[in-house]
Amino acid sequence: PGPDAEARHASDCRPAHLAQNKFVSLLLDEARRRTSEEDESKSKPDGTCGERLRYGEEVVSITGGGDPDPSLVSLRTSLGNSFVARYVVACDGARSPTRSLLGIPMLGDANLQDLVSVHFRTNRALSSILMEREEDRAMLHFVYSGDVVGCLVCHDGGDGEWVLQVPYFPPYQTVEDDFSEGRVREMVWSGLGARKHKGDVPRGGGDAPDLEVLSIRPWRMSSLVAGSYVGGRQKGDDDGPGASWKRNVVLAG
């Protein structure tokens, strides 16, 4: 049996990978569609659907108690809007501003490794070369060579969207001095194993294999967990489904 049959034997669910920026865009489109269908009268020209779906607006203040009902929570946003609610459910990630506003600490190791994230895109010619062999169509590619040590993340091989994660060691290295665009391009070519194709003109004409560096950003890998997932009537959660069932348990007593 082939790999597909072996996979079906292990599970009916197949793994899939979707870049977060694309996933968020799909979620937003679907949320807007559903909200608009339920109450089209609240749809606004700026794309906000009534008061239920607000995008590009940050919660900057959360206060509990006070008049007229001490059991309610008051929120203020970056656009100056105010809301009152019984509960606040926060699904805003490891850098949660909600957690910070509530003064909940993070526990664990804040610095496991410093890395540089290189977001780049390969053109159609180079993408075709990289995706030519089926065994190369993986999501993660770990590279260890004299030119680069890192992990290549293939978000979309067909469209040529990739990220290269490279460890670096401040203060002995800096992004400005050690990860210039020219140096990073050479790391990417080497990591892809495609340096031999650089500058080749396809038979019959067309663009030579090439790539575009979209961003070069440092980040820090950590191992942290919130000291508490509840603050008064404000609740933090790891994701939407987790928030839903836990809220229902609280409301049901």
TAZIRA-V788253 format. One line per field, one symbol per residue. ss: DSSP state (H for helix, E for strand, C for the rest). phi: phi as a letter, one per 20 degrees, with the letter a starting at -180 (. if undefined). burial: # if it has 9 or more other ideal C-beta (glycine too) atoms within 8 Angstrom, else .. A space follows every 50 residues. Layout:
BEGIN
ss: ???
phi: ???
burial: ???
END
This chain:
BEGIN
ss: CCHHHHHHHHCCCCCCCCCHHHHHHHHHHHHHHHHHHHCHHHECCCCCEC CCECCCCCEEEEEECCCCCCCCEEEEECCCCEEEECCEEECCCCCCHHHH HCCCCEEEEEEEEEEEEEEEEECHHHHHHHCCCHHHCCCEEEEECCCCEE EEEEEECCCCEEEEEEECCCCCCCHHHHCCHHHHHHHHHHHHCCHHHCCC CCCCCCCCCCEEEEEEEEEEEEEEEECCCEECCEEECCCHHHHHHHHHHH HCC
phi: .effffffffafdefbccgfffffffffffffffffffbffefdfenfdl decccmcdfdbccdmneecfeeddccdfenecccbfccddcdnfegffff femefddpeebeaecdddebceffffffffefeffeededcedcbfebca cedefbffemdccddcfbcfefccffedcfffffgfffgfffmdffefnf egfnnoffgbbceeaccebceccccffbdccmddcebeafgfffffffff fen
burial: .....##...........#..##..#.#..##..##..#..##....### ..##..#.#..#.#.......######.........##.##....####. ##.#.#.......##########.###.###...........#....#.# #######..#.#######....#.#..##...##########.#..##.. .#.....####.#..#.#.###.#.#....#.#####....##..##..# ...
END
